Amino acid sequence: MDTILIIGGGPSGIVASIYAKKEHNRVIVLEKNAHPLKKLLMTGNGKCNYLNEVMGTSFYHSQNIDVVSELLKDQNIQDVHYFFDSIGIVPKIKNGYYYPFSGQATTIQNALIKEAMDRGVEILCNEEVTDILKESNHFIVSTKNHSYQGEKVVLASGSCAVPKTGSDGFGYSLLERLGHTLVKPLPALVQLTSNHPYQKDWDGVRSDVVLELFEDGKFIAREEGEVQLTSYGISGICTFNLSHFVTRGIDLGKKEEIHINFVPFIDTLVTPWMDQYSKTNSHKNLRELLEGFLNYKIVTVLLKTLGFKGEENYSSLSNEDKCKICRSLSSFSIEITGTKDFDSCQVCNGGVVLSEIDSHTMESKKVKDLYIVGELLDMNGNCGGYNLTTCWISGILAGRSIGDSCD
């Protein structure tokens, strides 16, 4: 009887265990926390956004995007849908985002654990792995408490993101020792920091905007949605979706700049729109005029940045000053100095190079019978269930390959 050791009881590890378990093998999940799937409970603000209606490589980042495309093929996506149907998850779909209809991440946590236990998977908690050794035809996995021997190993220990959930990045060092190459892990889906002198004045404001990222003066990417303006910089989903580029760029010493369009509702040139708007509201001073469509805290920051008191009448300003105001409304620039750290990010940017993995089985091309799944891999997605989707896919592929080999 073969023994399969799965290191990590997160989404990809538990799914791999379910598919790997057959009548004539033993599957053991080694989980360092007191309970499996701890990080899952935090996803989607506790509601667990576990899939998305719209898939594609445009929502992902990797140095081997062709391999990501292989993983996202239609059959793999269909297999994920079939799996969740089979374990009784009824979806609630909102703007393309899949949530359990209960609105609780615990629904998915409980369903996954029950399915694993019903199949005979052994989930051993409080077992923190310290080392893996590969011998001729088996592995020896050491924990702080015990030593385990198995013919196959699935490494599903997670990235560096949110280390309080157990994802401390230890799997990276194990994989490097086993001969794998890493793209340097950096925070992703994370808040961006700035040194703008007046950003404390807009702290706490949420606004619908368009964000454009420029790197060394070159346009990189654009996101539209709600931004959260903070005392340290910016946050929110559209910010998170740009953070992959920012963390990698800053690590390479590049200058990162965000331009904020505070008036995305204006579908013409801003200057003629403002001219007409000011004529209609000629009795208002500049501050009152801007507060007609912007949060007063944003207005304060704009006025301070441009050097206006706000008591001026817009129509009496010079054309140059009008252009400055309109440019700030549609392209307010802040230099990005960094990001929040691994404690604050949702996932990591980087990981094991995908070219070293068999995309059909998730087996390592460096070490036979070693499978690598989930957040350890160099692929990270935007907000919207994309990162969990690749956890499910990689777990299914690895588990199915192992299970088929044990039949």
Backbone torsions as a table, in degrees:
resi	resn	phi	psi	omega
1	MET	NA	123.6	177.6
2	ASP	-74.8	146.1	173.3
3	THR	-112.1	127.1	177.4
4	ILE	-108.7	125.8	-179.7
5	LEU	-106.1	124.4	179.3
6	ILE	-113.5	118.0	-175.9
7	ILE	-95.2	103.3	179.3
8	GLY	116.4	121.6	-179.9
9	GLY	-102.7	43.1	174.4
10	GLY	-91.4	-167.4	-177.0
11	PRO	-55.7	-51.1	-177.1
12	SER	-68.6	-36.3	-179.2
13	GLY	-68.0	-43.8	-179.5
14	ILE	-67.2	-42.9	178.4
15	VAL	-63.7	-41.2	177.1
16	ALA	-60.0	-39.3	-179.0
17	SER	-65.7	-37.2	-179.4
18	ILE	-64.5	-45.4	-178.4
19	TYR	-76.0	-27.2	-178.2
20	ALA	-77.2	-28.6	-172.8
21	LYS	-70.0	122.6	174.9
22	LYS	-128.1	170.8	-176.6
23	GLU	-60.1	-34.4	-172.4
24	HIS	-107.6	29.2	172.0
25	ASN	-139.7	170.4	178.9
26	ARG	-120.3	127.5	-179.4
27	VAL	-118.5	123.1	-178.5
28	ILE	-121.3	125.8	173.6
29	VAL	-99.5	124.8	178.1
30	LEU	-104.0	109.6	-175.2
31	GLU	-116.3	128.1	-176.0
32	LYS	-75.1	-26.0	-180.0
33	ASN	-81.4	171.8	178.3
34	ALA	-73.1	-20.0	178.7
35	HIS	-142.2	147.2	176.9
36	PRO	-76.2	163.9	173.7
37	LEU	61.3	36.5	-178.8
38	LYS	-64.9	-45.4	-177.3
39	LYS	-67.8	-30.6	-179.6
40	LEU	-56.2	-34.6	-177.1
41	LEU	-66.6	-16.5	-178.3
42	MET	-91.4	-15.1	-172.9
43	THR	-71.2	146.0	179.9
44	GLY	58.6	35.7	-177.0
45	ASN	54.1	41.2	177.6
46	GLY	86.0	0.0	179.8
47	LYS	-100.6	-16.3	175.7
48	CYS	65.6	85.4	171.7
49	ASN	-80.0	98.0	-167.4
50	TYR	-99.7	-9.1	179.2
51	LEU	-155.9	172.3	174.3
52	ASN	-140.0	145.1	-179.9
53	GLU	-65.4	-35.2	-175.5
54	VAL	-105.4	119.0	-179.1
55	MET	-119.1	165.7	178.0
56	GLY	152.8	160.8	-176.7
57	THR	-68.4	-17.3	179.5
58	SER	-64.6	-16.2	179.4
59	PHE	-96.1	5.9	-174.7
60	TYR	-127.2	161.4	178.0
61	HIS	-132.8	133.9	179.2
62	SER	-169.3	155.7	173.4
63	GLN	-80.2	-6.5	176.6
64	ASN	-131.9	68.6	-173.7
65	ILE	-66.4	-23.0	177.3
66	ASP	-64.5	-34.8	177.9
67	VAL	-70.5	-38.2	175.8
68	VAL	-59.5	-41.3	177.8
69	SER	-59.7	-38.8	176.7
70	GLU	-62.3	-42.9	-178.3
71	LEU	-67.5	-28.8	-175.6
72	LEU	-92.3	13.0	-178.7
73	LYS	-61.6	155.6	-170.8
74	ASP	-54.0	-41.0	-177.4
75	GLN	-61.8	-39.8	179.0
76	ASN	-65.8	-40.4	177.6
77	ILE	-63.9	-43.2	178.6
78	GLN	-61.9	-37.5	178.6
79	ASP	-62.9	-36.5	177.9
80	VAL	-65.4	-46.0	178.0
81	HIS	-59.8	-44.3	179.8
82	TYR	-61.7	-41.3	-179.0
83	PHE	-60.7	-47.2	-177.9
84	PHE	-68.9	-33.5	172.8
85	ASP	-62.1	-40.5	-174.7
86	SER	-69.6	-23.6	179.4
87	ILE	-101.4	10.4	170.0
88	GLY	86.5	20.5	178.5
89	ILE	-85.7	117.8	176.1
90	VAL	-93.3	120.0	-175.1
91	PRO	-84.2	151.5	167.2
92	LYS	-118.3	119.2	-173.7
93	ILE	-105.8	121.0	-178.9
94	LYS	-128.4	115.4	-177.5
95	ASN	53.1	35.2	179.1
96	GLY	88.3	-10.0	-179.6
97	TYR	-86.9	131.7	177.3
98	TYR	-93.5	128.0	172.3
99	TYR	-128.1	155.4	169.0
100	PRO	-64.2	141.8	-175.3
101	PHE	-60.5	-25.3	177.8
102	SER	-66.3	-21.1	-176.3
103	GLY	76.1	15.7	-177.1
104	GLN	-128.0	129.6	177.0
105	ALA	-62.9	-27.3	180.0
106	THR	-61.8	-25.4	177.5
107	THR	-59.9	-45.3	179.8
108	ILE	-73.6	-40.5	177.5
109	GLN	-56.3	-49.9	-177.6
110	ASN	-65.0	-40.2	-179.3
111	ALA	-65.1	-40.8	179.6
112	LEU	-66.3	-45.6	-179.0
113	ILE	-64.8	-42.5	179.4
114	LYS	-61.4	-44.1	-179.9
115	GLU	-61.6	-42.8	179.0
116	ALA	-63.9	-46.4	-178.6
117	MET	-65.3	-40.9	179.7
118	ASP	-61.8	-30.7	-179.9
119	ARG	-83.3	-9.5	178.9
120	GLY	99.0	13.5	175.7
121	VAL	-70.4	137.3	176.7
122	GLU	-96.8	117.1	178.7
123	ILE	-105.8	110.9	-177.9
124	LEU	-106.3	113.5	-177.6
125	CYS	-94.1	168.9	-176.2
126	ASN	57.5	33.9	177.3
127	GLU	-118.5	93.9	-177.9
128	GLU	-90.2	116.4	-178.1
129	VAL	-71.9	136.3	179.5
130	THR	-114.3	-21.6	-177.9
131	ASP	-164.2	155.4	172.6
132	ILE	-130.4	131.0	173.9
133	LEU	-121.0	135.6	176.3
134	LYS	-103.8	120.7	174.4
135	GLU	-105.1	-169.2	-169.5
136	SER	-53.2	-51.6	-176.6
137	ASN	-133.0	18.3	177.8
138	HIS	-158.1	169.8	177.0
139	PHE	-111.9	150.3	168.9
140	ILE	-117.0	117.7	-179.6
141	VAL	-108.8	120.6	-178.6
142	SER	-101.2	138.4	171.5
143	THR	-117.3	179.6	177.8
144	LYS	-67.7	-18.2	-175.3
145	ASN	-111.3	-33.6	-170.8
146	HIS	-145.1	-179.7	173.0
147	SER	-130.6	136.5	-177.5
148	TYR	-125.1	146.7	178.4
149	GLN	-119.6	135.0	179.5
150	GLY	-151.4	155.6	179.9
151	GLU	-79.9	-27.0	179.1
152	LYS	-135.9	149.3	179.1
153	VAL	-131.0	134.4	170.4
154	VAL	-109.9	120.1	178.7
155	LEU	-95.7	112.6	-175.2
156	ALA	-135.8	43.1	-169.6
157	SER	-86.1	-0.7	176.3
158	GLY	84.6	175.2	-176.2
159	SER	-95.1	-152.0	175.6
160	CYS	-94.3	-2.9	-173.4
161	ALA	-73.0	132.8	178.9
162	VAL	52.8	65.8	-176.6
163	PRO	-58.7	-21.3	179.4
164	LYS	-66.1	-15.9	177.3
165	THR	-90.6	2.5	179.7
166	GLY	106.0	-10.9	179.8
167	SER	-86.3	85.1	-176.5
168	ASP	-101.8	5.7	178.4
169	GLY	81.2	8.1	-177.4
170	PHE	-62.4	-30.8	179.2
171	GLY	-59.8	-31.3	178.4
172	TYR	-60.3	-46.9	-178.3
173	SER	-66.2	-36.6	175.8
174	LEU	-60.3	-44.0	-176.9
175	LEU	-69.8	-36.0	176.0
176	GLU	-63.3	-39.9	177.5
177	ARG	-64.9	-27.9	179.3
178	LEU	-88.2	5.8	172.6
179	GLY	101.3	6.6	-178.0
180	HIS	-87.0	155.0	179.5
181	THR	-100.4	138.8	-179.7
182	LEU	-114.3	137.6	159.6
183	VAL	-81.8	127.1	-172.8
184	LYS	-48.8	121.0	178.6
185	PRO	-70.8	130.8	178.1
186	LEU	-134.2	159.2	178.5
187	PRO	-62.7	142.9	173.7
188	ALA	-140.1	164.6	-170.3
189	LEU	46.8	64.2	-170.3
190	VAL	-143.2	158.1	179.4
191	GLN	-69.9	149.5	178.7
192	LEU	-105.7	140.1	-178.9
193	THR	-105.9	151.5	-178.2
194	SER	-142.8	162.6	176.5
195	ASN	-112.9	25.0	-179.9
196	HIS	-59.2	132.6	-171.8
197	PRO	-64.8	-20.8	-174.5
198	TYR	-116.0	12.7	-174.3
199	GLN	-66.2	-22.6	176.8
200	LYS	-63.7	-24.2	-178.8
201	ASP	-72.5	-20.2	-179.9
202	TRP	-107.0	10.7	-177.5
203	ASP	-54.8	130.4	175.6
204	GLY	93.9	-4.8	-178.1
205	VAL	-85.0	138.6	170.7
206	ARG	-113.2	138.3	-176.5
207	SER	-148.9	142.5	175.3
208	ASP	-81.1	121.3	-171.8
209	VAL	-143.3	175.9	164.0
210	VAL	-116.9	128.4	176.4
211	LEU	-105.7	136.0	173.7
212	GLU	-124.1	131.5	-179.1
213	LEU	-101.7	130.7	175.6
214	PHE	-120.1	134.9	-179.3
215	GLU	-121.1	117.4	-173.4
216	ASP	50.6	38.9	177.0
217	GLY	83.8	-3.8	-177.6
218	LYS	-101.8	132.6	178.6
219	PHE	-63.5	132.8	-178.0
220	ILE	-113.3	-51.9	-174.6
221	ALA	-160.6	163.6	-176.3
222	ARG	-136.5	138.8	177.1
223	GLU	-137.9	143.9	178.8
224	GLU	-121.7	138.7	179.6
225	GLY	157.0	-159.2	-178.8
226	GLU	-89.8	126.3	174.0
227	VAL	-103.0	145.3	173.0
228	GLN	-106.7	118.9	-179.3
229	LEU	-90.8	128.5	-172.6
230	THR	-128.5	172.6	179.4
231	SER	-71.8	-15.7	180.0
232	TYR	-107.9	-12.6	-177.3
233	GLY	158.4	-123.2	-178.0
234	ILE	-137.6	154.2	179.3
235	SER	-143.4	-171.9	-179.8
236	GLY	104.8	165.9	-173.2
237	ILE	-60.0	-44.7	-178.3
238	CYS	-65.6	-32.6	174.6
239	THR	-65.6	-47.3	-179.7
240	PHE	-56.7	-40.2	-176.3
241	ASN	-69.9	-15.4	175.1
242	LEU	-96.0	-14.0	-169.9
243	SER	-65.4	-28.6	177.3
244	HIS	-55.2	-47.7	-178.5
245	PHE	-66.0	-38.8	-175.9
246	VAL	-66.3	-48.8	-177.2
247	THR	-62.6	-40.8	179.7
248	ARG	-68.3	-40.6	-179.8
249	GLY	-65.5	-46.0	179.1
250	ILE	-62.4	-38.1	177.8
251	ASP	-62.4	-27.0	178.7
252	LEU	-92.3	4.0	177.0
253	GLY	82.0	20.7	-178.7
254	LYS	-90.8	156.3	178.8
255	LYS	-87.5	125.7	-178.0
256	GLU	-112.5	131.8	-177.6
257	GLU	-137.5	135.2	176.8
258	ILE	-107.9	131.6	172.9
259	HIS	-107.0	126.4	-177.1
260	ILE	-106.0	123.6	172.4
261	ASN	-96.1	105.1	-178.0
262	PHE	-81.8	-7.4	-176.4
263	VAL	-126.1	56.1	-178.7
264	PRO	-65.2	-13.9	179.1
265	PHE	-75.3	-13.5	178.0
266	ILE	-86.3	111.0	-175.8
267	ASP	-99.3	13.6	173.5
268	THR	-122.2	-170.3	174.0
269	LEU	-66.5	141.9	-174.1
270	VAL	-69.8	-38.5	-174.6
271	THR	-60.5	-51.1	177.4
272	PRO	-64.4	-32.4	177.1
273	TRP	-63.4	-44.6	179.0
274	MET	-65.5	-37.1	178.2
275	ASP	-59.8	-45.6	-179.2
276	GLN	-69.1	-41.6	-179.5
277	TYR	-62.6	-40.8	-178.5
278	SER	-69.4	-32.7	177.5
279	LYS	-66.3	-40.0	179.4
280	THR	-67.2	-27.9	-177.0
281	ASN	-120.2	45.5	-173.1
282	SER	-64.6	-18.9	-178.8
283	HIS	-80.1	-5.4	-176.5
284	LYS	-100.1	145.1	173.2
285	ASN	-80.1	179.1	-172.6
286	LEU	-60.6	-44.9	179.5
287	ARG	-62.2	-47.4	-179.6
288	GLU	-62.3	-37.0	179.5
289	LEU	-62.4	-49.1	-177.4
290	LEU	-68.7	-32.9	179.2
291	GLU	-72.1	-6.1	175.0
292	GLY	-70.3	-19.0	179.2
293	PHE	-140.6	-0.6	177.9
294	LEU	-126.0	150.4	172.9
295	ASN	-58.3	139.3	-174.7
296	TYR	-60.3	-28.6	178.5
297	LYS	-69.1	-37.8	176.1
298	ILE	-65.2	-41.1	178.8
299	VAL	-59.5	-42.5	179.0
300	THR	-58.4	-45.2	-179.4
301	VAL	-65.8	-42.0	179.0
302	LEU	-61.7	-46.3	-178.1
303	LEU	-64.9	-43.9	179.1
304	LYS	-62.8	-42.4	-178.6
305	THR	-63.0	-39.9	-177.5
306	LEU	-85.9	-12.3	178.2
307	GLY	84.4	24.8	176.9
308	PHE	-100.2	149.9	177.3
309	LYS	-83.9	-27.3	-178.6
310	GLY	99.3	-9.2	-179.2
311	GLU	-87.8	-10.3	-177.6
312	GLU	-68.5	155.9	172.2
313	ASN	-95.1	130.0	-173.5
314	TYR	-58.7	-40.6	-175.5
315	SER	-65.9	-22.8	-178.3
316	SER	-88.0	-5.3	-178.8
317	LEU	-75.0	156.5	175.6
318	SER	-69.8	159.5	177.7
319	ASN	-59.3	-34.6	179.2
320	GLU	-64.0	-44.3	179.8
321	ASP	-67.5	-38.2	176.5
322	LYS	-61.1	-41.3	178.8
323	CYS	-64.1	-38.0	178.0
324	LYS	-62.0	-44.7	-179.7
325	ILE	-64.1	-47.0	-177.6
326	CYS	-65.1	-37.2	178.3
327	ARG	-66.3	-38.3	178.6
328	SER	-68.6	-34.0	178.3
329	LEU	-65.2	-40.0	-173.5
330	SER	-100.7	-13.4	-177.6
331	SER	-154.0	60.4	-179.3
332	PHE	-74.7	121.4	-170.4
333	SER	-99.4	131.5	170.5
334	ILE	-131.4	135.9	177.0
335	GLU	-80.6	132.0	178.8
336	ILE	-93.1	121.0	-176.1
337	THR	-95.3	-17.4	-178.2
338	GLY	173.8	-161.6	178.3
339	THR	-136.9	167.4	168.3
340	LYS	-67.0	167.1	-171.6
341	ASP	-90.6	-169.0	-177.3
342	PHE	-62.5	-25.2	178.1
343	ASP	-65.4	-26.2	-174.8
344	SER	-102.2	-21.0	-175.0
345	CYS	-78.2	158.4	179.7
346	GLN	-90.7	-35.0	179.3
347	VAL	-143.3	178.9	177.4
348	CYS	-111.2	151.3	174.3
349	ASN	-101.8	112.8	-176.1
350	GLY	119.3	-175.1	-178.7
351	GLY	133.5	-161.4	-176.7
352	VAL	-65.9	131.1	179.6
353	VAL	-58.7	126.6	-173.3
354	LEU	-68.0	-23.3	179.1
355	SER	-67.7	-13.1	178.2
356	GLU	-93.3	9.0	-178.3
357	ILE	-123.2	139.4	172.2
358	ASP	-76.5	113.3	-173.3
359	SER	-71.0	-9.3	178.1
360	HIS	-90.5	-24.8	-174.6
361	THR	-127.8	-14.5	-174.5
362	MET	67.8	15.7	177.5
363	GLU	-79.7	141.1	176.4
364	SER	-64.2	138.1	173.2
365	LYS	-83.8	-7.8	-179.4
366	LYS	-95.3	-36.6	-174.7
367	VAL	-131.3	114.3	-179.2
368	LYS	-62.3	139.3	177.1
369	ASP	72.0	10.9	172.1
370	LEU	-105.0	128.6	-178.8
371	TYR	-118.0	139.5	-176.2
372	ILE	-123.9	125.9	-173.0
373	VAL	-137.6	164.4	171.0
374	GLY	73.0	-143.3	-170.5
375	GLU	-72.2	-7.9	176.8
376	LEU	-69.4	-18.8	-173.7
377	LEU	-86.6	153.8	179.9
378	ASP	-78.7	70.9	171.0
379	MET	-156.9	126.5	176.6
380	ASN	-136.3	145.2	-175.0
381	GLY	-112.6	172.2	174.8
382	ASN	-71.7	173.9	171.9
383	CYS	-64.1	146.5	176.6
384	GLY	127.0	20.8	179.2
385	GLY	89.7	3.0	-174.5
386	TYR	-70.8	-36.3	-179.6
387	ASN	-73.0	-38.7	175.0
388	LEU	-65.5	-34.7	179.7
389	THR	-58.6	-43.8	179.8
390	THR	-72.8	-25.5	171.8
391	CYS	-65.2	-47.0	179.2
392	TRP	-61.1	-45.9	-176.6
393	ILE	-63.1	-49.0	-177.4
394	SER	-65.1	-36.1	177.0
395	GLY	-65.5	-43.0	178.7
396	ILE	-62.6	-46.9	-177.3
397	LEU	-61.8	-45.8	-179.6
398	ALA	-65.8	-48.5	-178.6
399	GLY	-62.2	-42.6	-180.0
400	ARG	-64.7	-41.1	179.2
401	SER	-62.1	-42.6	178.9
402	ILE	-66.4	-46.9	-178.8
403	GLY	-60.1	-42.2	179.1
404	ASP	-63.1	-36.6	-178.3
405	SER	-72.7	-17.4	-179.4
406	CYS	-96.1	-6.5	-179.5
407	ASP	-67.9	NA	NA
